[in-house]
Amino acid sequence: MAKDFVAEARKKRSSESVIFAKFMTVRGAIPDTPIFVIEGKEDVGVWPVWVNRAGFEEPFEPLPCSGKENVLKLRDRLMGELSFDPGKRVFIVDRDYDELKGYAPTSCTFVTDRYAIENYFMEERVLEFILNTDFECSGSIQEKKSLIEEFVVEFGEYVESTYEIHFQVYCLRKSGQNTGRALPNTIRKIASVQANGRLSCLPDPNNVISFDVNLSQEEIETYRSEFEKLDVVTRFRGKFHRMFLNFFLQKLQDDRDRNPRIYFSTEKKTNEFKFSGVKFSQIAGVSPFPLGLTEFLAENFEV
């Protein structure tokens, strides 16, 4: 079915108006409080933790806008408004593969150095924190060491299994195509799960991502050269990494009812298995936070 571009344009204008109105409502209610305009609802639990760790202790209001495009459009609209003072506000977006999407950089706009917030959680110290809190591994040094080593091995298998799909997403974003179709949102849509719980490549990974326009061989080679220079942990798609992290931790949780167990000893008590999903607001306290955040806050506020 052909796209209705007129309907899409009207929807975008409506969305922009709603977000602008929301900002104005918040500003009217708290005229002197800094507003941190961010991308999504999940970010709400993360940025207050990181901002506080970066040295900013003043109260502020996070305002999620359902995506990078909306954040930047709101920023530009506010910059163009001469009839009122929007007050203290900053705009925070994920780097992704498209960074500012062609919008101009400004002193009030912060772009993460990693792909997205999920990429800051793919760290050994974060995994160790989850093992201590959700699996009561505190004090079990050898057990944690073995589990972290296993995570590294299985993460390598995940990357190998999904490498071409990550590359397809890179090509999609760098070419600026908007298919209107959501990217895969479960691990089974980007990798095959074997009977033993390990991941392997899908039978035809090249057909996972849809393109509106086929890329030329020259474009593909250029993107391939760029993509191969990216760091896997920090610069590959964060939501895919998060899917793997949840997948791995759920396998640890499922070990509670296995006989024999795969990851834990049989002596481990069943009530020590407490994992029910990655909680961003908790692990933000132990993860790295974005490079340059402290300096950005100091430039925009009195830190």
C-alpha positions as CSV (number, residue, x, y, z in Angstrom):
1,M,0.0,0.0,0.0
2,A,1.4,3.4,-1.0
3,K,2.2,5.8,1.8
4,D,-0.2,8.7,2.5
5,F,2.4,11.5,2.7
6,V,-0.2,14.2,3.3
7,A,-1.6,12.3,6.3
8,E,1.9,11.7,7.6
9,A,2.7,15.4,7.3
10,R,-0.5,16.3,9.2
11,K,0.3,13.8,11.9
12,K,3.8,15.2,12.4
13,R,2.5,18.8,12.6
14,S,0.0,17.7,15.2
15,S,2.6,15.9,17.2
16,E,4.9,18.9,17.2
17,S,2.0,21.1,18.4
18,V,1.2,18.7,21.2
19,I,4.8,18.6,22.4
20,F,5.1,22.4,22.2
21,A,1.9,22.8,24.2
22,K,3.2,20.3,26.8
23,F,6.4,22.3,27.2
24,M,4.5,25.5,27.6
25,T,2.2,23.9,30.2
26,V,5.2,22.6,32.2
27,R,7.0,25.9,31.9
28,G,3.9,27.7,33.1
29,A,3.7,25.5,36.2
30,I,7.4,25.7,37.1
31,P,8.7,28.9,35.5
32,D,12.1,28.9,37.3
33,T,12.9,25.1,37.2
34,P,15.2,23.9,34.5
35,I,13.6,21.6,31.9
36,F,15.6,18.7,30.4
37,V,14.0,17.8,27.1
38,I,14.8,14.1,26.4
39,E,13.8,11.4,23.9
40,G,11.7,8.8,25.7
41,K,9.9,7.7,28.8
42,E,12.5,5.2,29.7
43,D,15.1,7.9,29.8
44,V,13.2,9.6,32.7
45,G,14.7,7.2,35.3
46,V,18.2,7.5,33.9
47,W,19.1,11.1,33.3
48,P,18.3,12.4,36.8
49,V,20.8,9.8,38.2
50,W,23.5,10.7,35.6
51,V,22.9,14.4,35.9
52,N,23.3,14.2,39.7
53,R,26.4,12.1,39.4
54,A,27.8,14.7,37.0
55,G,27.5,17.3,39.7
56,F,24.2,19.0,39.0
57,E,22.1,18.9,42.2
58,E,19.5,21.5,41.4
59,P,15.9,20.1,40.9
60,F,14.9,19.8,37.2
61,E,12.0,18.5,35.2
62,P,12.6,15.8,32.6
63,L,10.3,16.1,29.6
64,P,10.2,13.1,27.2
65,C,9.2,13.8,23.7
66,S,8.8,10.4,22.0
67,G,12.0,10.6,19.9
68,K,15.0,12.6,18.8
69,E,13.2,14.3,15.9
70,N,10.6,15.8,18.3
71,V,13.3,17.0,20.7
72,L,15.2,18.8,18.0
73,K,12.1,20.3,16.4
74,L,10.9,21.6,19.8
75,R,14.4,23.1,20.4
76,D,14.3,24.9,17.0
77,R,10.7,26.1,17.6
78,L,11.6,27.5,21.0
79,M,14.7,29.2,19.6
80,G,12.5,30.9,17.0
81,E,9.9,32.2,19.4
82,L,10.6,35.8,20.2
83,S,7.4,36.6,22.1
84,F,8.4,34.8,25.4
85,D,11.4,33.6,27.3
86,P,11.4,29.7,27.5
87,G,13.6,29.8,30.6
88,K,16.3,27.4,31.6
89,R,16.2,24.3,29.3
90,V,18.5,21.9,27.6
91,F,18.0,19.2,25.0
92,I,19.5,15.7,25.2
93,V,19.5,13.2,22.4
94,D,21.2,9.8,21.7
95,R,24.0,9.7,19.2
96,D,22.6,6.7,17.3
97,Y,24.0,6.4,13.8
98,D,22.5,9.7,12.6
99,E,23.7,12.0,15.5
100,L,21.8,15.3,15.0
101,K,20.0,14.2,11.8
102,G,21.2,17.3,10.0
103,Y,20.0,19.8,12.7
104,A,22.5,22.4,13.8
105,P,24.6,21.8,17.0
106,T,23.9,24.3,19.7
107,S,25.4,25.0,23.2
108,C,22.1,23.8,24.8
109,T,22.0,20.5,22.9
110,F,23.8,17.4,24.3
111,V,24.5,14.3,22.2
112,T,25.7,11.1,24.0
113,D,29.1,9.8,23.1
114,R,27.7,6.2,22.8
115,Y,24.9,5.0,20.6
116,A,22.2,5.2,23.2
117,I,21.6,4.9,27.0
118,E,21.6,1.1,26.7
119,N,25.2,1.1,25.6
120,Y,26.3,2.5,28.9
121,F,24.9,-0.6,30.6
122,M,27.0,-3.2,28.7
123,E,29.7,-3.0,31.3
124,E,31.2,-5.6,33.7
125,R,30.5,-3.4,36.7
126,V,26.8,-3.2,35.7
127,L,26.6,-7.0,35.3
128,E,28.3,-7.5,38.6
129,F,25.7,-5.2,40.3
130,I,22.8,-7.1,38.8
131,L,24.4,-10.4,39.9
132,N,24.7,-9.1,43.4
133,T,21.2,-7.6,43.7
134,D,19.0,-9.9,41.5
135,F,20.8,-13.2,42.1
136,E,22.4,-12.6,45.6
137,C,25.9,-13.3,44.4
138,S,27.5,-10.9,46.7
139,G,30.6,-12.5,48.3
140,S,30.5,-15.4,45.7
141,I,33.6,-14.2,43.9
142,Q,34.3,-17.3,41.8
143,E,30.7,-17.7,40.9
144,K,30.5,-14.1,39.6
145,K,33.8,-14.4,37.8
146,S,32.5,-17.5,35.9
147,L,29.2,-15.8,35.1
148,I,30.9,-12.7,33.7
149,E,33.2,-14.8,31.6
150,E,30.2,-16.7,30.3
151,F,28.5,-13.4,29.5
152,V,31.5,-12.3,27.5
153,V,31.5,-15.6,25.5
154,E,27.8,-15.4,24.8
155,F,28.0,-11.7,23.9
156,G,30.6,-12.6,21.3
157,E,28.2,-15.2,19.9
158,Y,25.4,-12.6,19.8
159,V,27.5,-10.1,18.0
160,E,28.7,-12.7,15.4
161,S,25.1,-13.8,14.9
162,T,23.7,-10.4,14.4
163,Y,26.6,-8.4,12.9
164,E,25.0,-8.1,9.4
165,I,21.7,-7.0,10.9
166,H,23.5,-4.3,12.9
167,F,25.1,-3.3,9.6
168,Q,21.7,-3.1,7.8
169,V,20.4,-0.8,10.5
170,Y,23.5,1.4,10.0
171,C,22.9,1.5,6.3
172,L,19.2,2.4,6.9
173,R,20.0,5.3,9.2
174,K,23.0,6.7,7.3
175,S,21.0,6.7,4.0
176,G,18.2,8.5,5.7
177,Q,15.5,6.1,4.7
178,N,12.2,6.0,6.6
179,T,10.3,2.8,5.8
180,G,7.6,3.4,8.4
181,R,8.2,-0.1,9.8
182,A,9.5,-0.8,13.2
183,L,12.9,-2.5,13.7
184,P,13.0,-5.9,15.3
185,N,12.1,-5.8,19.0
186,T,12.9,-9.3,20.2
187,I,16.0,-11.4,20.2
188,R,14.4,-14.1,18.1
189,K,13.8,-11.6,15.3
190,I,17.6,-11.0,14.9
191,A,19.1,-14.4,15.9
192,S,18.2,-18.1,16.1
193,V,17.9,-19.5,19.6
194,Q,19.3,-23.0,19.7
195,A,18.0,-25.8,21.8
196,N,20.8,-25.2,24.3
197,G,19.9,-21.5,24.6
198,R,22.8,-20.2,22.6
199,L,22.4,-17.8,19.7
200,S,23.3,-18.3,16.1
201,C,22.8,-16.5,12.8
202,L,19.3,-16.4,11.2
203,P,19.0,-18.4,8.0
204,D,18.7,-15.2,5.9
205,P,19.8,-12.2,8.0
206,N,20.0,-10.0,4.9
207,N,16.2,-9.8,4.7
208,V,15.6,-8.7,8.3
209,I,15.6,-5.0,7.6
210,S,13.5,-3.5,4.9
211,F,14.7,-0.7,2.6
212,D,12.5,1.7,0.5
213,V,15.4,2.3,-2.0
214,N,18.1,-0.2,-2.8
215,L,21.6,1.1,-2.1
216,S,24.3,1.1,-4.8
217,Q,27.3,-1.1,-4.4
218,E,29.5,1.9,-3.9
219,E,27.2,3.2,-1.1
220,I,27.3,-0.2,0.6
221,E,31.1,-0.4,0.4
222,T,31.4,3.1,1.9
223,Y,29.0,2.3,4.7
224,R,30.8,-1.0,5.3
225,S,34.1,0.8,5.7
226,E,32.6,3.2,8.2
227,F,30.8,0.5,10.1
228,E,33.8,-1.7,10.6
229,K,35.5,1.1,12.5
230,L,32.8,1.3,15.2
231,D,33.3,-0.1,18.6
232,V,30.9,-3.0,19.1
233,V,29.9,-2.3,22.7
234,T,29.5,1.5,22.6
235,R,28.5,2.2,19.0
236,F,26.2,-0.7,17.8
237,R,22.5,-0.4,18.2
238,G,21.7,-0.2,21.9
239,K,18.2,-1.7,21.9
240,F,19.6,-4.9,20.3
241,H,22.3,-5.0,23.1
242,R,19.6,-4.5,25.7
243,M,17.6,-7.4,24.1
244,F,20.7,-9.6,24.5
245,L,21.3,-8.5,28.1
246,N,17.7,-9.3,29.1
247,F,18.0,-12.6,27.2
248,F,21.1,-13.7,29.1
249,L,19.8,-12.6,32.5
250,Q,16.5,-14.4,31.9
251,K,18.5,-17.6,31.2
252,L,20.2,-17.1,34.6
253,Q,16.8,-16.7,36.2
254,D,15.4,-19.8,34.5
255,D,18.3,-21.7,35.9
256,R,16.4,-21.7,39.2
257,D,14.1,-24.5,38.0
258,R,16.6,-26.5,35.9
259,N,17.9,-29.9,37.0
260,P,20.8,-30.0,36.6
261,R,21.5,-26.3,36.5
262,I,23.7,-24.8,33.8
263,Y,25.0,-21.5,35.3
264,F,24.6,-21.9,39.1
265,S,25.4,-24.7,41.6
266,T,22.5,-26.9,42.8
267,E,23.1,-25.5,46.3
268,K,21.9,-22.1,45.4
269,K,18.6,-21.4,47.0
270,T,15.6,-20.7,44.7
271,N,14.6,-17.6,46.6
272,E,18.0,-16.0,45.6
273,F,16.7,-15.8,42.0
274,K,15.0,-12.4,41.8
275,F,15.5,-11.1,38.2
276,S,12.4,-9.7,36.5
277,G,13.9,-7.3,33.9
278,V,16.7,-4.8,33.6
279,K,15.8,-1.7,35.7
280,F,17.5,1.3,34.0
281,S,17.1,3.7,37.0
282,Q,18.9,1.3,39.3
283,I,21.9,0.4,37.0
284,A,22.3,4.1,36.0
285,G,23.9,4.5,39.4
286,V,26.8,2.2,38.7
287,S,27.2,2.5,34.9
288,P,29.5,5.0,33.2
289,F,27.7,8.2,32.4
290,P,28.1,10.1,29.1
291,L,31.4,11.8,28.4
292,G,31.2,15.6,28.4
293,L,28.0,15.7,30.5
294,T,29.7,17.5,33.4
295,E,31.1,20.2,31.1
296,F,27.8,20.6,29.3
297,L,25.9,21.2,32.6
298,A,28.6,23.6,33.8
299,E,28.3,25.6,30.5
300,N,24.5,25.8,30.7
301,F,24.0,26.1,34.4
302,E,25.9,27.2,37.5
303,V,27.3,23.8,38.6
